[in-house]
Amino acid sequence: MSEHRRKPPQSPGDGRAAARRGAQQQPPPPGGRRAAGPPRPQPHGTGSGQGHGPRQGMGQPPRQDAGAGTGGRASTGGRARGAEPPYQGRAAARRAAQSSQKGGRRRSATDAQGGRGGGQPPKKRIVDYPRWGKDGWRRWMPSWKLVSGLCLFFFGSLVAVAGVGYAMVGIPKESDIAKAQNNVYFWDNDQEMVATGGEVNRQNLGYSEIPKEMRFAVMSAENKTFETDSGVDPMGIARALVNMAKGGETQGGSTITQQYVKNARLGDQSQTVSRKFKELFISVKVGATVDKKEIMAGYLNSSYFGRRSYGLQAAARSYYGVDAVELNPSQCVFLASLLKGATYYDPYGNTDIDSSATAEANTKRATDRWAWILDQELQDGRMTKAEHDKWIAKGFPKPLKPQNDAQLGGQIGYLVGLANKTVINNSDGKITQEKLQLGGYRIYTTFNKKKVEQLEDAVKKVRKKNENLARAGGVDKHVQFGGASVDPKDGKIVAIYGGVNATQHFTNNADETGAGVGSTFKPFVLAAGMTYGKRNADWTDGDDLQDRTIVSPKSIYNGKNKLKIRYYDGRVWEGKEGQWLQTNDDNESYGNITLREAMRVSANSPYVQLGMDVGTDKVKEAALKAGLLEGSLATTNSPTFSIGTSTPSAIRMADAYSTFANRGKQNDPYSVRKAVHEGVNVYEHKSAPKQAFPRAVADNVTDVLRTVVQSGTGTSAQLPGREVAGKTGTTDGNKSAWFVGYTPQLTTSIVMFRFNDDAKAKDRKFLEMYGTYGKDKIHGASFPAEIWHDYMVDAMKGKPVQSFPTPEPLGKVVYGGGAASPTPSVSATPSETPSSTPTPTVSRPQAPPTPTESGNCKPWQWDCQDAGGTTDGGTTDGGTGGTPSSTPSSSTTGKGNGGGGNNGGLLGGPGG
């Protein structure tokens, strides 16, 4: 029970009436309130002022209430501390309790000390919330001081965070994807051949290579304040939002700097909040530290324009077929419109990406965007009214139709591979394979598109006409061709044929194949004889310039089949299998024959013996001077070196013959004029011609080779109204066939061979061509000469007719290989073509078992050759067949020695 409801013990005279009387007698308290009655008597207390509870007089211990000191109940209503009000009865107590519950009375100091009401406030708080001294909703409403303080704190924190972030953030380097580019290859007329070689179709431009009209169009469309903003444009973002809400055309909310950072620096296209903040900080720093020119160039080089084209240069080539510097202002405006979304602004549509991106819808979007950007340029002062009206009047600059992705199929892959090889091998380390893979190079080749197509067409024509893959024995399978066409004036390669398709057949047949060259090697033997001379019998090693006789094309050599080959001093040459007997095609003997005639009919034995007389080392030296590579040359320790055991490429053979066409002046073949990387020339070809042979030597070789085409094995290569010099060649076993020929303006080599390069084949090797394309035997005079003819007819159209120079008389008539020197009754000057009827001879005593050479031997001729052995070697163009004669009873087919070194050499003993 509450204390005020307890009934205290009453003394006499107490009671309700007495209480009322006592209350009426008290003076009113200050403030208008009625004073409490006199203190109740405490008969058993310890004295007044102690404030004991109601029943202290009944033996209970004294009670101390909170806030009452040692007295009784705490005073209220401003009464003196420790004074207990007189008891006023139950009714007064009920009224007082009800008044307190209704909040109708004024808060006391005690209440104030609890944090509410009047009186002294509590200890001051840093944040007065909830607010003291307020009731209801006012207690929870923050003051203006609190609001303004919080705002200042928030913005201050943002500034601090931004400052720290700006100080800590670094500018990342351009990402690899932003730098990845294609290499662009150009034909000899500077028209683009193909853009390939990198992961991304991109060719970066320097700022000076970007048309100002393109920069103006991009700024008007994307970021009007680019030249003055700090990298971030809050007003632009707000304007973009407003225009977007209105449904009108808009420039992007992001600045050019932000887009550049996103494309080139971050390499991150995600839309996360963290990436946006990262982009914002970096953009501000890039805007403050990176030159605007670099930002603009970087943006236009890294932006995607559709059609797999990254960057302005790739876009200009893809949409208009021109370089960026050639774009007109209207075209620039269209390309700028693509930055809004190429999928939806390419007039030819992109329905494979989005079905709504139809040609009609895209054309309308692109046209509207184009016109809007023109208007913006006029409005921004970046285009005059006259220019604006002119381009509007001309109408929308519709781009080219999309082309199929550039492929390396057909001959393109071979051309690109050869161009890469050229710059890597000749740029002094400036261009490496690794650098090429990074892309960004513009490589200007020497290839003539028309001639490349003509050479390919000539090969296709022969294939279509003669190839039958179902032919018995499968002899038409694995047939391959290679070819190269070189300008003899400076060595530039104008065309090659590398194979059926660079994406199907990966070896470039114009380059290294390993196919022996056969008799097409003989001109180097003749050149060596006319340059270094035949060694006399008393020649000694080291005496290189004396005791030699310069050879004339009129020199006479023994053209006998199965000729026993000797050293220059008459000793019989012997290999591991004994003496060598050189054969001719079909075992035909020619008797005494001039070197000119031997070249015309492609007889082997005269040139094998000439090579031994001059020295195979000198023959090799002549071949190297002409332009062949040492790695492609076979070993010189065999007589057959002189008839084509080496394996030069078609390119090198064409170049070496060009040395004769160019009157002895040799130029290394090249396929690249220059290479440019980001506007800087990093490679440029410089011809360095060398006088490999005296003019008289080269002119005489050419004159002899003219005979081959006029009336020899190469008649199928004749060009009506033009002089042609050339040579056929076929190797032992009929595994390869060649024709190399030239006019004064152009040299071309063609090779045909069979090689099983099937990846599944266990034995990858050259195959015989007997029966191929319906021929019993393939000669250089057949399909290679036919292809050469068809190509050269087209390639020389429109070219002026030129003649070869008349050769000077050169050298002396020498006799080799057992050829009979003239008798005193015969003229000292031998005829150009000796009579096939041998002169009368005196029979030499026969000493079995060595048979004599009928009709040729004289008793005084120590070097008259004995017949011996048998062979089925040789070809129409002079094969390398031969047989050792150490075992007369044997009948084996001779084989040559060596191969082609680094460039092949898979054949043993090719010749012809």
Residue pairs with C-beta under 8 A, 6 or more apart in sequence:
3 53
3 54
3 73
4 93
4 97
5 90
5 93
6 54
6 55
8 40
8 54
8 55
8 87
9 55
9 57
9 58
11 41
11 43
14 40
14 41
16 89
19 37
19 86
19 87
19 88
19 89
22 37
22 38
22 86
23 34
23 35
23 36
23 37
23 86
23 88
26 34
26 35
26 36
26 37
26 38
27 35
28 34
28 35
29 35
31 78
33 77
36 79
36 85
36 86
36 88
37 86
37 87
37 88
38 86
39 48
39 84
39 86
40 86
40 87
42 48
42 52
42 56
42 57
43 57
44 56
44 57
44 58
45 52
45 56
45 57
46 52
46 62
49 71
49 82
49 83
50 62
50 70
50 71
50 72
51 64
51 65
51 68
51 69
51 70
51 71
51 72
51 73
51 82
51 84
52 62
52 63
52 71
52 72
53 60
53 62
53 63
53 72
56 62
56 63
63 72
64 70
65 72
65 73
65 74
66 74
67 74
67 110
68 74
68 75
68 82
69 81
69 82
70 82
71 82
71 83
71 84
72 82
72 84
73 84
73 85
74 81
74 110
75 81
75 82
75 83
75 84
75 85
76 85
76 108
76 110
77 108
78 108
79 85
99 105
106 117
106 118
107 116
107 117
107 118
107 119
108 117
108 119
109 118
109 119
109 120
111 117
111 118
111 119
112 118
112 119
112 120
112 121
113 119
113 120
113 122
115 122
115 132
116 132
116 133
116 135
117 133
118 133
121 132
121 133
122 132
127 146
128 143
128 146
129 142
129 146
130 139
130 140
131 138
131 139
131 140
131 141
131 142
131 143
134 141
142 150
162 281
165 281
166 281
166 284
166 285
169 278
169 281
169 282
169 285
171 265
171 282
171 285
171 286
171 289
171 290
172 265
172 266
172 282
173 265
174 264
174 265
174 298
174 302
175 264
175 265
175 266
175 267
176 267
177 199
177 200
177 267
178 263
178 264
178 265
178 267
178 298
178 301
178 302
179 204
179 438
179 440
180 198
180 199
180 200
180 202
180 438
180 439
181 198
181 200
181 202
181 203
181 204
181 310
181 311
181 438
181 439
181 440
182 195
182 196
182 197
182 198
182 200
182 201
182 202
182 203
182 314
182 439
182 440
183 195
183 196
183 197
183 198
183 436
183 439
183 440
183 441
183 442
183 443
184 192
184 194
184 195
184 203
184 317
184 441
184 442
184 443
185 192
185 193
185 194
185 195
185 196
185 415
185 416
185 419
185 443
185 445
186 192
186 193
186 442
186 443
186 444
186 445
187 193
187 445
187 447
187 448
187 449
188 445
188 446
188 447
188 448
188 449
188 492
188 494
188 673
189 448
189 449
190 444
191 449
192 317
192 321
193 412
193 415
193 416
193 445
193 447
193 449
194 406
194 408
194 412
194 416
195 201
195 203
195 314
195 317
195 406
196 406
196 408
196 416
197 416
197 420
197 436
197 437
197 439
197 441
198 437
198 438
198 439
198 440
199 439
200 310
200 439
201 308
201 309
201 310
201 314
201 318
202 301
202 309
202 310
202 311
202 313
202 314
202 439
202 440
203 311
203 313
203 314
203 440
203 442
204 297
204 301
204 311
204 313
204 440
204 678
205 297
205 300
205 301
205 311
205 312
205 313
205 324
205 678
205 679
206 297
206 678
206 679
207 293
207 294
207 296
207 297
208 679
209 313
209 324
209 325
209 679
210 296
210 297
210 300
210 312
210 324
211 324
211 325
211 327
211 329
211 332
213 327
213 328
213 329
213 332
213 333
214 300
214 312
214 324
214 327
214 332
214 335
214 336
215 296
215 300
216 332
216 377
216 382
216 383
217 329
217 332
217 333
217 335
217 336
217 373
217 377
218 256
218 296
218 299
218 300
218 336
218 339
219 226
219 227
219 256
219 380
219 382
220 373
220 376
220 377
220 379
220 380
220 382
221 251
221 336
221 337
221 339
221 340
221 372
221 373
221 376
222 251
222 252
222 255
222 256
222 259
222 336
222 339
223 229
223 233
223 236
223 251
223 252
223 255
223 256
223 257
224 236
224 251
224 376
224 380
225 233
225 235
225 236
225 255
226 255
226 256
226 257
226 292
226 296
227 292
229 236
229 255
229 257
229 287
230 284
230 287
230 288
231 255
231 257
231 258
231 283
231 284
231 285
231 286
231 287
231 288
232 255
232 257
232 258
232 280
232 283
232 284
232 287
233 255
236 251
236 253
236 255
237 253
237 254
239 250
239 251
240 250
240 251
240 252
240 253
241 253
243 249
243 250
244 250
249 368
249 369
249 372
252 259
252 340
254 262
255 283
255 287
256 295
256 296
256 299
257 283
257 286
257 287
257 295
257 299
258 279
258 280
258 283
259 299
259 303
260 286
260 295
260 298
260 299
260 302
261 279
261 282
261 283
261 286
262 268
262 269
262 279
263 299
263 302
263 303
264 298
264 299
264 301
264 302
265 282
265 286
266 275
266 278
266 279
266 282
268 275
286 295
287 295
300 311
300 312
301 310
301 311
301 312
301 313
302 310
302 311
303 310
303 311
303 312
303 339
304 310
304 342
305 311
305 312
305 314
305 315
305 318
305 319
305 335
305 338
305 339
305 342
306 315
306 318
306 338
306 342
306 343
306 345
306 346
306 350
307 315
307 318
307 319
307 342
307 346
307 402
308 314
308 318
308 405
309 315
309 317
309 318
309 319
312 324
312 335
313 323
313 324
315 324
315 335
315 338
316 322
316 323
316 324
316 326
316 327
316 331
316 335
317 323
318 400
318 402
318 403
319 331
319 334
319 335
319 399
319 400
320 327
320 331
320 397
320 399
320 400
321 400
327 335
328 397
329 383
329 387
329 391
330 370
330 374
330 391
330 394
330 397
331 397
331 399
333 370
333 373
333 374
333 377
333 391
333 397
334 366
334 370
334 396
334 397
334 399
336 373
337 345
337 366
337 369
337 370
337 373
338 345
338 346
340 369
342 350
343 350
343 353
343 354
343 357
344 350
344 354
344 356
344 357
344 361
344 362
344 365
345 362
345 365
345 366
345 369
346 357
346 362
346 366
346 399
346 402
347 359
347 362
347 363
347 366
347 398
347 399
348 359
348 362
348 399
348 401
348 402
349 357
349 358
349 359
349 360
349 361
349 362
350 357
350 362
351 357
351 358
366 396
367 396
370 396
370 397
371 392
374 383
374 388
374 391
374 392
375 388
377 383
377 388
378 384
378 385
378 388
406 412
407 503
408 416
408 502
408 503
409 501
409 502
409 503
409 504
410 456
410 501
410 502
411 452
411 456
411 496
411 497
411 498
411 502
412 502
413 498
413 501
413 502
413 503
414 496
414 497
414 498
414 499
414 502
414 508
414 510
415 445
415 447
415 452
415 496
415 498
415 671
417 502
417 508
418 493
418 496
418 498
418 508
418 510
418 511
418 651
418 671
419 443
419 445
419 447
419 671
419 672
420 433
420 436
420 443
421 511
422 670
422 671
422 672
423 431
423 436
423 441
423 443
423 672
423 675
423 683
424 431
424 432
424 433
424 436
426 670
426 672
426 683
426 685
427 675
427 682
427 683
430 682
430 683
431 441
431 675
431 682
431 683
435 441
440 677
440 678
441 675
441 676
441 677
441 682
442 675
442 676
442 677
443 672
443 675
443 676
444 672
444 673
444 674
444 675
444 676
445 671
445 672
445 673
446 487
446 492
446 493
446 494
446 670
446 671
446 672
446 673
447 493
447 494
447 495
447 496
447 671
448 494
448 495
451 485
451 494
451 495
451 795
452 495
452 496
454 495
454 791
454 794
454 795
455 483
455 485
455 495
455 496
455 497
455 748
455 791
455 795
456 497
457 790
457 791
457 794
458 787
458 788
458 790
458 791
458 794
459 481
459 483
459 497
459 787
461 787
461 790
462 481
462 783
462 786
462 787
462 790
463 479
463 481
466 476
466 773
466 774
466 783
467 476
467 479
467 773
468 476
468 773
468 774
469 476
469 477
471 771
471 774
472 771
473 771
475 754
475 769
475 770
475 771
475 772
476 772
476 773
477 754
478 754
478 755
478 756
478 757
478 758
478 767
479 752
479 753
479 754
479 769
479 772
479 773
480 499
480 505
480 509
480 513
480 752
480 753
480 754
480 755
481 497
481 499
481 509
481 750
481 751
481 752
481 787
482 496
482 497
482 498
482 499
482 508
482 509
482 510
482 511
482 513
482 515
482 649
482 650
482 750
482 751
483 495
483 496
483 497
483 509
483 510
483 650
483 748
483 749
483 750
483 751
483 787
483 791
484 493
484 495
484 496
484 497
484 510
484 649
484 650
484 651
484 653
484 654
484 669
484 748
484 749
485 493
485 494
485 495
485 496
485 654
485 746
485 747
485 748
485 791
485 795
486 492
486 493
486 494
486 651
486 654
486 655
486 658
486 669
486 746
486 747
486 748
487 494
487 658
487 745
487 746
487 747
488 658
488 659
488 661
488 662
488 667
488 742
488 744
488 745
488 746
488 747
489 662
489 667
489 745
490 667
490 687
490 689
491 655
491 658
491 666
491 667
491 668
491 669
491 670
491 687
492 669
492 670
492 671
492 673
493 651
493 669
493 670
493 671
494 746
495 795
496 508
496 510
496 650
496 651
497 509
497 510
498 505
498 507
498 508
498 509
498 510
498 511
499 505
499 507
499 508
499 509
502 508
505 757
507 513
507 757
509 650
509 751
510 649
510 650
510 651
511 649
511 650
511 651
512 632
512 647
512 649
512 902
512 903
512 904
513 647
513 649
513 650
513 751
513 753
513 755
513 904
514 647
514 755
514 766
514 899
514 900
514 903
514 904
514 905
514 906
514 907
515 647
515 731
515 735
515 736
515 751
515 753
515 755
515 766
515 904
515 907
516 644
516 645
516 646
516 647
516 731
516 732
516 735
516 736
516 900
516 904
516 907
516 910
516 911
517 644
517 646
517 647
517 648
517 653
517 729
517 731
517 736
517 738
517 751
517 910
518 643
518 644
518 729
518 730
518 731
518 736
518 737
518 738
518 780
518 875
518 877
518 878
518 879
518 880
518 910
518 911
518 912
519 602
519 604
519 643
519 644
519 727
519 728
519 729
519 730
519 780
519 877
519 878
519 911
519 912
520 644
520 653
520 727
520 728
520 729
520 738
520 739
520 740
520 749
520 780
521 623
521 642
521 643
521 644
521 646
521 729
522 599
522 602
522 607
522 642
522 643
522 644
522 727
522 878
523 599
523 657
523 660
523 701
523 704
523 705
523 727
524 619
524 622
524 623
524 626
524 628
524 656
525 607
525 610
525 611
525 614
525 619
525 622
525 642
525 643
526 551
526 553
526 595
526 599
526 607
526 610
526 700
526 701
526 704
527 622
527 626
527 660
527 693
527 697
527 698
527 701
528 611
528 614
528 615
528 618
528 619
528 621
528 622
529 550
529 551
529 555
529 595
529 610
529 613
529 614
529 811
530 550
530 551
530 552
530 553
530 696
530 697
530 700
530 701
530 810
530 811
531 550
531 618
531 622
531 693
531 694
531 697
532 544
532 548
532 614
532 615
532 618
532 621
532 622
533 548
533 549
533 550
533 551
533 614
533 811
534 548
534 549
534 550
534 551
534 555
534 568
534 610
534 613
534 614
534 814
534 816
535 547
535 548
535 568
535 569
535 613
535 614
535 615
536 547
536 548
536 549
536 568
537 568
537 569
537 570
538 547
539 546
539 547
539 548
539 568
539 569
540 547
549 811
549 812
549 814
550 810
550 811
550 812
551 595
551 610
551 614
551 811
551 812
551 814
552 595
552 809
552 810
552 811
552 812
552 813
552 814
553 594
553 595
553 596
553 700
553 703
553 704
553 810
553 811
554 594
554 595
554 596
554 813
554 830
554 832
555 594
555 595
555 610
555 811
555 812
555 813
555 814
555 815
555 816
556 592
556 593
556 594
556 595
556 813
556 814
556 815
556 816
556 819
556 830
556 834
557 592
557 593
557 594
557 595
557 598
557 605
557 606
557 607
557 609
557 610
557 815
557 816
557 817
557 819
558 591
558 592
558 593
558 605
558 606
558 609
558 816
558 817
558 818
558 819
558 856
558 865
559 584
559 589
559 590
559 591
559 592
559 593
559 597
559 598
559 603
559 605
559 606
559 817
560 589
560 590
560 591
560 605
560 817
560 818
560 853
560 856
560 865
560 867
561 583
561 584
561 587
561 588
561 589
561 605
561 874
562 581
562 582
562 583
562 587
562 867
562 868
562 869
562 870
562 871
562 882
562 883
563 581
563 582
563 605
563 608
563 609
563 817
563 818
563 865
564 572
564 579
564 580
564 581
564 865
564 866
564 868
564 885
565 572
565 573
565 579
565 580
565 581
565 582
565 605
565 608
565 609
565 612
565 639
565 882
566 572
566 573
566 609
566 612
566 817
566 863
567 573
567 612
568 612
568 613
568 615
570 862
570 863
572 579
573 579
573 580
573 612
573 639
574 580
574 884
574 886
575 638
575 884
575 897
577 884
577 886
577 892
577 894
578 884
578 885
578 886
578 887
579 868
579 884
579 885
579 886
580 639
580 882
580 883
580 884
580 885
580 894
581 868
581 869
581 871
581 882
581 883
581 884
581 885
581 894
582 604
582 605
582 608
582 609
582 639
582 640
582 881
582 882
583 604
583 605
583 871
583 873
583 874
583 879
583 881
583 882
583 883
583 894
584 590
584 603
584 604
584 605
584 874
584 878
584 879
585 602
585 604
585 874
585 875
585 876
585 877
585 878
585 879
585 912
586 874
586 876
587 871
587 872
587 874
588 874
590 597
590 598
590 601
590 603
590 606
591 834
591 836
591 838
591 855
591 856
592 819
592 820
592 834
592 838
592 856
593 601
593 603
593 606
593 819
593 833
593 834
594 830
594 832
594 833
594 834
595 606
595 607
595 610
595 704
596 704
596 707
596 832
597 603
597 707
597 832
597 833
598 606
598 607
599 607
599 704
599 705
599 707
599 708
599 712
599 727
600 704
600 707
600 708
600 711
600 712
600 713
601 712
601 713
602 708
602 712
602 713
602 727
602 728
602 729
602 876
602 877
602 878
602 912
603 878
604 643
604 874
604 878
604 879
604 880
604 911
604 912
605 817
606 816
606 817
607 642
607 643
607 878
608 639
608 640
608 642
608 643
609 639
609 816
609 817
610 642
610 816
610 817
611 619
611 639
611 641
611 642
611 643
612 639
612 642
613 814
613 816
616 636
616 637
616 638
616 639
616 641
616 642
617 636
619 636
619 641
619 642
620 633
620 636
620 641
622 693
623 633
623 646
623 656
624 630
624 633
625 659
625 666
625 690
625 692
625 693
626 656
626 657
626 659
626 660
626 666
626 692
626 693
627 652
627 655
627 656
627 658
627 659
627 666
627 667
627 668
627 669
627 692
628 646
628 648
628 652
628 653
628 656
629 648
629 652
629 902
629 903
630 901
631 901
631 902
631 903
632 646
632 647
632 648
632 649
632 652
632 900
632 901
632 902
632 903
632 904
633 646
633 648
633 900
633 901
634 641
634 645
634 646
634 647
634 896
634 897
634 898
634 899
634 900
634 901
634 905
635 641
635 897
635 898
637 897
637 898
638 645
638 896
638 897
638 898
640 880
640 882
640 896
640 897
640 909
640 911
641 896
641 897
641 898
643 878
643 880
643 896
643 911
643 912
644 729
644 731
644 880
644 910
644 911
644 912
645 880
645 896
645 897
645 898
645 899
645 900
645 907
645 908
645 909
645 910
645 911
646 900
646 901
646 905
647 899
647 900
647 901
647 903
647 904
647 905
647 906
647 907
648 656
648 900
648 903
649 903
650 749
650 750
650 751
651 669
651 749
652 669
653 738
653 740
653 749
653 751
654 669
654 740
654 747
654 748
654 749
655 666
655 667
655 668
655 669
655 747
656 666
657 726
657 740
657 741
657 742
657 747
657 749
658 666
658 667
658 742
658 747
659 665
659 666
659 667
659 692
659 693
659 698
660 693
660 698
660 701
660 702
660 705
660 725
660 742
661 702
661 725
661 742
661 743
661 744
661 747
662 689
662 698
663 695
663 698
663 699
663 805
664 691
664 692
664 693
664 694
664 695
664 697
664 698
664 699
665 689
665 690
665 691
665 692
666 689
666 690
666 691
666 692
667 687
667 688
667 689
667 690
668 688
670 685
670 687
672 683
672 685
673 684
673 685
674 681
674 683
674 684
674 685
675 681
675 682
675 683
675 684
676 682
693 701
695 805
695 808
696 807
696 808
696 810
697 810
699 804
699 805
699 806
699 807
699 808
700 807
700 808
700 810
702 725
702 804
702 805
702 807
703 725
703 804
703 806
703 807
705 725
705 726
705 727
705 741
706 723
706 724
706 725
706 804
708 714
708 725
708 726
708 727
708 728
709 715
709 717
709 718
709 724
709 725
709 726
709 741
710 718
713 728
713 779
713 780
713 781
713 876
713 877
714 724
714 726
714 727
714 728
714 739
714 741
714 780
714 781
714 785
715 781
716 781
716 782
716 785
716 786
716 789
717 724
717 726
717 739
717 741
717 785
717 788
717 789
717 792
718 724
718 789
719 743
719 789
719 792
719 793
719 796
721 801
722 743
722 796
722 801
723 743
723 744
723 802
723 803
723 804
724 741
724 742
724 743
724 792
725 741
725 742
725 804
726 739
726 740
726 741
726 742
726 785
726 788
727 738
727 739
727 740
727 741
727 780
728 737
728 738
728 739
728 779
728 780
728 781
728 784
728 785
728 876
728 877
729 737
729 738
729 739
729 740
729 780
729 877
729 878
729 912
730 736
730 737
730 738
730 777
730 778
730 779
730 780
730 875
730 876
730 877
730 878
730 879
730 912
731 737
731 875
731 879
731 880
731 907
731 910
731 911
731 912
732 873
732 875
732 879
732 880
732 881
732 895
732 896
732 907
732 908
732 909
732 910
732 911
732 912
733 766
733 768
733 907
733 910
734 768
734 769
734 770
734 777
734 778
734 875
735 753
735 754
735 766
735 767
735 768
735 769
735 907
735 910
736 751
736 752
736 753
736 766
736 907
736 910
737 751
737 752
737 753
737 769
737 778
737 779
737 780
737 782
737 783
737 784
737 877
738 749
738 750
738 751
738 752
738 780
738 784
739 749
739 750
739 780
739 781
739 784
739 785
739 787
739 788
740 747
740 748
740 749
740 750
741 747
741 748
741 785
741 788
741 792
742 748
743 792
743 796
743 802
744 802
744 803
744 804
745 796
745 799
745 802
746 792
746 795
746 796
746 799
748 788
748 791
748 792
748 795
750 784
750 785
750 787
750 788
750 791
751 784
752 769
752 778
752 783
752 784
752 787
753 766
753 769
754 766
754 767
754 768
754 769
754 772
755 764
755 765
755 766
755 767
756 763
756 764
756 765
756 767
757 764
758 764
765 906
766 906
766 907
769 775
769 777
769 778
770 776
770 777
770 778
772 778
773 783
775 782
777 875
777 876
779 875
779 876
779 877
780 877
780 912
781 876
781 877
813 829
813 830
815 821
817 863
817 865
818 853
818 856
818 861
818 863
818 864
818 865
820 839
820 841
820 856
820 858
820 861
822 828
822 830
823 839
826 839
838 855
838 856
841 855
841 856
841 857
841 858
842 858
842 859
843 852
843 857
843 859
844 852
844 857
844 858
844 859
844 864
846 852
849 888
850 866
850 868
851 866
851 867
851 868
852 864
852 866
852 867
853 864
853 865
853 866
853 867
856 864
856 865
857 864
857 865
858 864
866 885
868 885
868 888
869 883
869 884
869 885
869 887
869 888
869 890
869 891
869 892
870 883
870 891
871 881
871 882
871 883
871 891
871 892
871 893
871 894
872 881
872 893
873 879
873 880
873 881
873 882
873 883
873 893
873 894
874 880
874 881
874 912
875 911
875 912
876 912
877 912
878 911
878 912
879 911
879 912
880 894
880 895
880 896
880 909
880 910
880 911
880 912
881 893
881 894
881 911
882 894
882 896
883 890
883 891
883 892
883 893
883 894
884 890
884 892
884 894
894 909
895 908
895 909
896 908
896 909
896 910
896 911
897 908
897 909
898 905
898 908
899 905
899 906
899 907
899 908
900 906
900 907
